Structure formats: structure tokens, C-alpha cells
């Protein structure tokens, strides 16, 4: 039994399954926060601003109980766009952009030189 537990632990660490599981759990939690933000704060404001009030229940009746519920579909598209925008802004705020590289390559000899260098130190060619 100890061998099996050791193999399972090795699998979790080697295959990054544990990191993936943590990412899924945190992603689900962030998804709930973003959905709450959109449903509870943003969509009520949009409901007031959009004409017609109850636009999500708009439908085109075909016959009897058959209807094309285009209001619900448009509402889901609006929800998706707002959720995507909120996620974009959250990620943009939390993830730092890497700084630009401090070096570049010489086009003649491919030696790594400082970004501001005007001449390669290895082959002495002029670098633009």
C-alpha cells in the first residue's frame, strides 16, 4: 500500500496534476466572483439603461407554445461579452508584463550585445 501511495504522489508531482487541480479550483472560484459581479452589479444597471425593461423575455411566437426566444439569446451574448471584459481587466490588472529585453543580437555574428550598443563588441560591425 505504501508503494502505491508513493507512486500516486510521484504521479501528482511529476505530471503537474496537483497544479492543474489547484488551477481548476481557483478558476471556478474566480468564475463565481466574476459571475456575481456581472449579475449583481453590472446587469441591473444595464437593465435600467436599456429601453423596454424586460428585454430578456422578448420572443417571436411561431405557433402555440413554440417560440424563438431571441431576448434570452441576446442576453446571454451580452453576459458573455461583459464576463469576458471583466476577466480581461482582472487579468490585466494582476499579471505584470515582462520588461523589454535589455539585450539584442548582432545581425552579423549573432552575439548578444546591450540594447543601446551601436557597435558589436565581438565583430565590430555597426548595429542599428
Backbone as ProteinMPNN parsed JSONL, in Angstrom:
{"seq_chain_A": "XXXXXXXXXXXXXXXXXXXXXXXXXXXXXXXXXXXXXXXXXXXXXXXXXXXXXXXXXXXXXXXXXXXXXXXXXXXXXXXXXXXXXXXXXXXXXXXXXXXXXXXXXXXXXXXXXXXXXXXXXXXXXXXX", "coords_chain_A": {"N_chain_A": [[0.821, -1.197, 0.0], [2.004, 1.218, 0.73], [3.78, 1.562, -1.338], [2.083, 1.972, -3.51], [0.859, 4.37, -2.713], [3.108, 6.018, -2.731], [3.758, 5.942, -5.471], [1.493, 7.18, -6.472], [1.724, 9.748, -5.334], [4.101, 10.538, -6.588], [3.208, 10.588, -9.239], [1.33, 12.691, -9.088], [3.008, 14.876, -8.574], [4.91, 14.75, -10.636], [3.496, 14.876, -13.07], [2.265, 17.279, -12.946], [-0.339, 17.294, -12.069], [-1.422, 18.042, -9.648], [-1.008, 20.834, -9.616], [-2.636, 21.51, -11.778], [-5.137, 20.756, -10.738], [-5.383, 22.565, -8.612], [-5.439, 24.937, -10.106], [-7.872, 24.592, -11.488], [-9.735, 24.6, -9.389], [-9.333, 27.171, -8.277], [-9.893, 28.678, -10.551], [-12.632, 28.092, -10.857], [-13.631, 29.303, -8.55], [-12.975, 32.005, -9.019], [-14.51, 32.352, -11.279], [-17.082, 32.266, -10.163], [-17.032, 34.61, -8.644], [-16.72, 36.568, -10.657], [-19.056, 36.101, -12.147], [-20.977, 36.779, -10.225], [-20.363, 39.493, -9.907], [-21.041, 40.469, -12.45], [-23.797, 39.698, -12.677], [-24.977, 40.846, -10.368], [-24.126, 43.511, -10.128], [-23.456, 44.802, -12.622], [-25.353, 44.017, -14.663], [-27.94, 44.822, -13.59], [-27.714, 47.623, -13.798], [-27.438, 47.901, -16.564], [-29.948, 46.918, -17.282], [-31.612, 48.973, -16.474], [-30.741, 51.029, -18.119], [-31.23, 50.089, -20.73], [-33.802, 50.233, -23.164], [-37.262, 49.291, -22.767], [-37.281, 47.575, -20.62], [-37.991, 44.601, -19.59], [-36.384, 43.027, -21.483], [-35.156, 40.58, -21.851], [-37.046, 38.597, -21.982], [-38.145, 38.752, -24.445], [-39.646, 37.499, -27.381], [-40.36, 35.649, -30.384], [-43.283, 34.439, -31.412], [-44.097, 31.382, -32.842], [-46.085, 29.249, -33.251], [-48.661, 28.276, -31.098], [-47.14, 26.97, -28.29], [-44.621, 27.176, -29.248], [-41.784, 29.107, -29.733], [-39.38, 31.546, -30.708], [-36.884, 32.51, -28.722], [-35.422, 35.166, -28.718], [-34.646, 37.288, -27.108], [-33.611, 36.169, -24.743], [-31.397, 34.874, -25.826], [-29.892, 37.049, -26.856], [-29.417, 38.295, -24.431], [-27.735, 36.399, -23.205], [-25.515, 36.6, -24.868], [-24.745, 39.242, -24.339], [-24.147, 38.933, -21.615], [-21.931, 37.19, -21.853], [-20.062, 38.82, -23.203], [-19.679, 40.863, -21.325], [-18.699, 39.388, -19.1], [-16.338, 38.365, -20.259], [-14.971, 40.766, -20.701], [-14.658, 41.701, -18.045], [-13.06, 39.643, -16.959], [-10.822, 39.989, -18.592], [-9.93, 42.569, -17.77], [-9.382, 42.058, -15.07], [-7.316, 40.142, -15.249], [-5.446, 41.665, -16.652], [-4.906, 43.607, -14.738], [-3.743, 42.093, -12.697], [-1.667, 40.51, -13.743], [1.631, 41.018, -14.472], [3.356, 42.668, -17.095], [6.169, 41.428, -18.863], [9.401, 42.972, -18.62], [10.917, 44.879, -21.306], [13.452, 43.314, -23.344], [16.873, 43.621, -22.334], [18.916, 43.254, -23.987], [20.142, 42.624, -27.35], [20.579, 40.935, -30.512], [23.502, 40.743, -32.531], [23.354, 41.403, -35.97], [25.243, 40.354, -37.706], [27.114, 38.512, -36.438], [25.58, 37.279, -34.56], [26.024, 37.594, -31.854], [25.24, 38.298, -28.464], [24.423, 41.483, -27.432], [24.389, 44.636, -25.59], [21.265, 46.457, -25.488], [21.375, 49.181, -26.22], [23.717, 49.409, -27.622], [25.863, 50.509, -30.27], [27.743, 49.376, -31.814], [29.033, 46.152, -32.427], [30.684, 44.237, -29.99], [32.061, 41.926, -30.514], [32.428, 41.438, -33.302], [32.79, 43.932, -34.294], [31.036, 45.202, -36.059], [28.727, 47.674, -37.31], [25.773, 48.313, -35.578], [22.371, 48.764, -35.954]], "CA_chain_A": [[0.0, 0.0, 0.0], [2.897, 2.375, 0.756], [4.339, 1.717, -2.69], [1.03, 2.568, -4.338], [0.723, 5.764, -2.298], [4.298, 6.711, -3.23], [3.616, 6.1, -6.927], [0.451, 8.191, -6.712], [2.33, 11.036, -5.001], [5.054, 10.848, -7.665], [2.403, 10.937, -10.403], [0.771, 14.026, -8.882], [4.052, 15.886, -8.664], [5.609, 14.684, -11.919], [2.619, 15.226, -14.189], [1.648, 18.574, -12.63], [-1.772, 17.115, -11.859], [-1.808, 18.824, -8.479], [-1.085, 22.233, -10.048], [-3.826, 21.619, -12.614], [-6.303, 20.699, -9.86], [-5.454, 23.86, -7.916], [-5.867, 25.913, -11.106], [-9.298, 24.397, -11.776], [-10.5, 25.043, -8.224], [-9.248, 28.635, -8.198], [-10.631, 29.192, -11.702], [-14.063, 28.004, -10.563], [-13.945, 30.333, -7.551], [-12.929, 33.305, -9.696], [-15.682, 32.388, -12.15], [-18.248, 32.632, -9.356], [-16.908, 36.029, -8.287], [-16.986, 37.366, -11.853], [-20.485, 35.969, -12.466], [-21.703, 37.586, -9.253], [-20.136, 40.899, -10.252], [-21.825, 40.792, -13.645], [-25.237, 39.56, -12.429], [-25.488, 41.67, -9.275], [-23.749, 44.917, -10.218], [-23.432, 45.385, -13.969], [-26.587, 43.787, -15.421], [-29.053, 45.696, -13.169], [-27.515, 48.957, -14.368], [-27.775, 47.801, -17.993], [-31.398, 46.748, -17.383], [-32.231, 50.3, -16.338], [-30.357, 51.855, -19.264], [-31.794, 49.587, -21.979], [-35.237, 50.508, -23.277], [-38.158, 48.144, -22.811], [-37.282, 46.903, -19.323], [-37.84, 43.144, -19.553], [-35.991, 42.668, -22.847], [-34.688, 39.184, -21.911], [-38.163, 37.692, -22.252], [-38.662, 39.017, -25.793], [-39.696, 36.287, -28.203], [-41.166, 35.656, -31.598], [-44.121, 33.247, -31.309], [-44.336, 30.709, -34.112], [-47.448, 28.73, -33.143], [-48.897, 27.638, -29.796], [-46.083, 27.174, -27.299], [-43.33, 27.28, -29.935], [-41.358, 30.492, -29.881], [-37.941, 31.818, -30.799], [-36.612, 33.408, -27.597], [-34.24, 35.938, -29.1], [-34.255, 38.148, -25.989], [-32.752, 35.374, -23.873], [-30.148, 34.652, -26.553], [-29.149, 38.314, -26.853], [-28.975, 38.479, -23.056], [-26.576, 35.526, -22.969], [-24.374, 37.189, -25.59], [-24.334, 40.411, -23.556], [-23.492, 38.388, -20.42], [-20.617, 36.673, -22.238], [-19.166, 39.944, -23.512], [-19.348, 41.544, -20.075], [-17.827, 38.494, -18.327], [-15.028, 38.347, -20.914], [-14.314, 42.054, -20.448], [-14.264, 41.74, -16.638], [-11.908, 38.744, -16.816], [-9.684, 40.648, -19.247], [-9.419, 43.65, -16.929], [-8.799, 41.471, -13.862], [-6.025, 39.55, -15.619], [-4.55, 42.772, -16.999], [-4.507, 44.275, -13.5], [-2.98, 41.213, -11.819], [-0.498, 39.918, -14.397], [2.571, 42.043, -14.904], [4.006, 42.457, -18.38], [7.618, 41.323, -18.695], [10.103, 44.154, -19.127], [11.538, 44.64, -22.608], [14.785, 42.748, -23.182], [17.958, 44.586, -22.203], [19.94, 42.904, -24.968], [19.712, 42.276, -28.704], [21.581, 40.133, -31.207], [24.199, 41.356, -33.662], [22.877, 40.765, -37.205], [26.357, 39.728, -38.422], [27.704, 37.347, -35.771], [24.562, 36.799, -33.631], [26.489, 37.778, -30.485], [24.335, 39.077, -27.631], [25.02, 42.774, -27.07], [23.415, 45.502, -24.925], [20.238, 47.024, -26.372], [21.741, 50.512, -26.687], [25.023, 49.388, -28.304], [25.856, 50.91, -31.68], [28.749, 48.566, -32.49], [29.185, 44.842, -31.809], [31.972, 44.08, -29.345], [32.722, 40.714, -30.991], [32.852, 41.545, -34.71], [32.914, 45.384, -34.516], [30.151, 45.736, -37.096], [27.796, 48.697, -36.862], [24.465, 47.753, -35.291], [21.347, 49.831, -35.977]], "C_chain_A": [[0.866, 1.262, 0.0], [3.482, 2.638, -0.619], [3.331, 2.397, -3.613], [0.849, 4.044, -3.997], [1.918, 6.586, -2.786], [4.234, 6.947, -4.728], [2.58, 7.171, -7.254], [0.991, 9.587, -6.425], [3.298, 11.473, -6.101], [4.309, 11.27, -8.928], [1.864, 12.363, -10.281], [1.821, 15.106, -9.071], [4.7, 15.922, -10.044], [4.75, 15.181, -13.079], [1.923, 16.563, -13.994], [0.141, 18.474, -12.449], [-2.255, 17.937, -10.67], [-1.942, 20.306, -8.837], [-2.318, 22.458, -10.914], [-5.09, 21.624, -11.76], [-6.479, 22.019, -9.109], [-5.938, 24.939, -8.88], [-7.351, 25.81, -11.414], [-10.148, 24.914, -10.619], [-10.489, 26.563, -8.118], [-9.994, 29.266, -9.363], [-12.134, 29.166, -11.477], [-14.47, 29.078, -9.559], [-13.946, 31.719, -8.179], [-14.12, 33.455, -10.641], [-16.944, 32.775, -11.397], [-18.212, 34.112, -8.979], [-17.258, 36.913, -9.485], [-18.46, 37.292, -12.23], [-21.332, 36.793, -11.506], [-21.576, 39.072, -9.539], [-21.005, 41.312, -11.432], [-23.32, 40.767, -13.346], [-25.767, 40.578, -11.422], [-25.177, 43.155, -9.407], [-23.907, 45.517, -11.613], [-24.77, 45.224, -14.693], [-27.779, 44.6, -14.897], [-28.931, 47.115, -13.722], [-27.87, 48.936, -15.857], [-29.274, 47.638, -18.19], [-32.142, 48.072, -17.283], [-31.955, 51.142, -17.579], [-30.993, 51.4, -20.575], [-33.297, 49.84, -22.021], [-36.052, 49.216, -23.25], [-38.162, 47.329, -21.54], [-36.981, 45.424, -19.403], [-37.497, 42.608, -20.938], [-35.524, 41.222, -22.956], [-35.823, 38.21, -22.209], [-38.772, 37.924, -23.641], [-38.596, 37.742, -26.628], [-40.591, 36.497, -29.415], [-41.961, 34.35, -31.596], [-44.388, 32.683, -32.696], [-45.755, 30.175, -34.158], [-47.59, 28.03, -31.796], [-47.809, 28.005, -28.793], [-44.704, 27.305, -27.936], [-42.98, 28.744, -30.165], [-39.84, 30.54, -30.005], [-37.649, 32.886, -29.742], [-35.324, 34.181, -27.867], [-33.773, 36.865, -27.992], [-33.311, 37.425, -25.039], [-31.393, 35.142, -24.536], [-29.286, 35.916, -26.571], [-28.624, 38.604, -25.452], [-27.762, 37.633, -22.721], [-25.336, 36.052, -23.69], [-23.85, 38.401, -24.837], [-23.615, 39.958, -22.287], [-22.077, 37.919, -20.741], [-19.63, 37.81, -22.486], [-18.742, 40.66, -22.23], [-18.416, 40.686, -19.222], [-16.435, 38.46, -18.934], [-14.271, 39.649, -20.662], [-13.843, 42.153, -19.001], [-13.046, 40.849, -16.399], [-10.669, 39.372, -17.442], [-9.085, 41.722, -18.343], [-8.813, 43.13, -15.629], [-7.428, 40.891, -14.165], [-5.022, 40.65, -15.943], [-4.047, 43.486, -15.746], [-3.58, 43.413, -12.655], [-1.696, 40.672, -12.434], [0.393, 41.033, -14.919], [3.18, 41.667, -16.256], [5.505, 42.354, -18.162], [8.311, 42.563, -19.25], [10.732, 43.859, -20.489], [12.961, 44.122, -22.416], [15.855, 43.837, -23.153], [19.076, 44.308, -23.204], [19.296, 42.676, -26.329], [20.833, 41.475, -29.337], [22.201, 40.93, -32.34], [23.739, 40.662, -34.94], [23.993, 40.034, -37.962], [26.818, 38.432, -37.755], [26.761, 36.699, -34.764], [25.021, 36.821, -32.172], [25.464, 38.615, -29.727], [25.049, 40.337, -27.169], [23.977, 43.609, -26.338], [22.482, 46.175, -25.931], [20.654, 48.358, -26.968], [23.068, 50.551, -27.436], [24.868, 49.778, -29.769], [26.866, 50.108, -32.502], [28.899, 47.26, -31.714], [30.597, 44.718, -31.226], [32.726, 42.868, -29.864], [33.264, 40.891, -32.411], [33.055, 43.0, -35.148], [32.056, 45.943, -35.642], [29.187, 46.747, -36.488], [26.407, 48.064, -36.725], [23.458, 48.891, -35.227], [20.461, 49.756, -34.774]], "O_chain_A": [[0.522, 2.256, -0.64], [3.661, 3.787, -1.02], [3.683, 3.281, -4.394], [0.702, 4.875, -4.893], [1.75, 7.73, -3.209], [4.608, 8.017, -5.21], [2.754, 7.963, -8.18], [0.741, 10.515, -7.194], [3.312, 12.639, -6.496], [4.728, 12.202, -9.614], [1.927, 13.145, -11.23], [1.542, 16.144, -9.671], [5.004, 16.996, -10.563], [5.259, 15.848, -13.98], [1.074, 16.939, -14.802], [-0.578, 19.453, -12.651], [-3.367, 18.465, -10.683], [-2.891, 20.962, -8.405], [-2.975, 23.492, -10.795], [-6.01, 22.4, -12.017], [-7.594, 22.526, -8.988], [-6.765, 25.77, -8.506], [-8.021, 26.829, -11.583], [-11.158, 25.584, -10.834], [-11.533, 27.175, -7.893], [-10.662, 30.285, -9.187], [-12.838, 30.101, -11.857], [-15.528, 29.691, -9.696], [-14.832, 32.524, -7.895], [-14.672, 34.545, -10.787], [-17.78, 33.517, -11.912], [-19.241, 34.786, -8.995], [-17.999, 37.886, -9.349], [-19.055, 38.306, -12.595], [-22.296, 37.434, -11.922], [-22.546, 39.821, -9.431], [-21.627, 42.374, -11.416], [-24.04, 41.696, -13.711], [-26.863, 41.111, -11.589], [-25.898, 43.981, -8.848], [-24.436, 46.618, -11.762], [-25.273, 46.185, -15.276], [-28.586, 45.042, -15.714], [-29.935, 47.735, -14.073], [-28.528, 49.852, -16.352], [-29.827, 48.158, -19.159], [-33.173, 48.267, -17.927], [-32.825, 51.882, -18.04], [-31.269, 52.226, -21.444], [-33.984, 49.675, -21.012], [-35.567, 48.165, -23.669], [-39.005, 46.442, -21.403], [-35.821, 45.027, -19.292], [-38.252, 41.814, -21.5], [-35.498, 40.679, -24.061], [-35.564, 37.091, -22.652], [-39.808, 37.344, -23.966], [-37.611, 37.005, -26.583], [-41.441, 37.386, -29.456], [-41.385, 33.275, -31.759], [-44.838, 33.387, -33.6], [-46.549, 30.591, -35.002], [-46.71, 27.264, -31.405], [-47.585, 29.176, -28.488], [-43.718, 27.522, -27.231], [-43.769, 29.513, -30.714], [-39.124, 29.688, -29.478], [-38.109, 34.022, -29.852], [-34.272, 33.875, -27.305], [-32.589, 37.199, -27.944], [-32.323, 38.001, -24.581], [-30.357, 35.209, -23.873], [-28.082, 35.85, -26.327], [-27.509, 39.104, -25.298], [-26.855, 38.094, -22.028], [-24.227, 35.954, -23.166], [-22.638, 38.573, -24.708], [-22.589, 40.531, -21.918], [-21.137, 38.208, -20.001], [-18.49, 37.759, -22.025], [-17.575, 41.02, -22.074], [-17.441, 41.2, -18.674], [-15.445, 38.521, -18.204], [-13.062, 39.63, -20.434], [-12.74, 42.639, -18.748], [-12.106, 41.252, -15.715], [-9.58, 39.29, -16.874], [-7.867, 41.778, -18.168], [-7.838, 43.695, -15.134], [-6.478, 41.124, -13.418], [-3.862, 40.564, -15.54], [-2.896, 43.92, -15.697], [-2.712, 43.945, -11.963], [-0.735, 40.402, -11.714], [-0.037, 41.878, -15.704], [3.476, 40.501, -16.519], [6.065, 43.106, -17.365], [7.859, 43.139, -20.24], [11.043, 42.706, -20.788], [13.61, 44.46, -21.426], [15.755, 44.843, -23.855], [20.063, 45.041, -23.261], [18.077, 42.551, -26.447], [21.915, 41.352, -28.764], [21.52, 41.695, -33.024], [23.734, 39.432, -34.989], [23.699, 39.169, -38.787], [26.906, 37.388, -38.402], [27.104, 35.676, -34.171], [24.444, 36.121, -31.34], [24.884, 39.543, -30.29], [26.135, 40.276, -26.592], [22.786, 43.323, -26.45], [22.86, 46.427, -27.075], [20.317, 48.643, -28.117], [23.505, 51.626, -27.848], [23.885, 49.429, -30.423], [26.85, 50.154, -33.732], [28.893, 47.262, -30.483], [31.581, 45.052, -31.886], [33.939, 42.787, -29.671], [34.411, 40.543, -32.693], [33.459, 43.246, -36.284], [32.318, 47.042, -36.13], [28.87, 46.683, -35.3], [25.931, 47.375, -37.627], [23.674, 49.875, -34.52], [19.549, 50.569, -34.626]]}, "name": "protein", "num_of_chains": 1, "seq": "XXXXXXXXXXXXXXXXXXXXXXXXXXXXXXXXXXXXXXXXXXXXXXXXXXXXXXXXXXXXXXXXXXXXXXXXXXXXXXXXXXXXXXXXXXXXXXXXXXXXXXXXXXXXXXXXXXXXXXXXXXXXXXXX"}
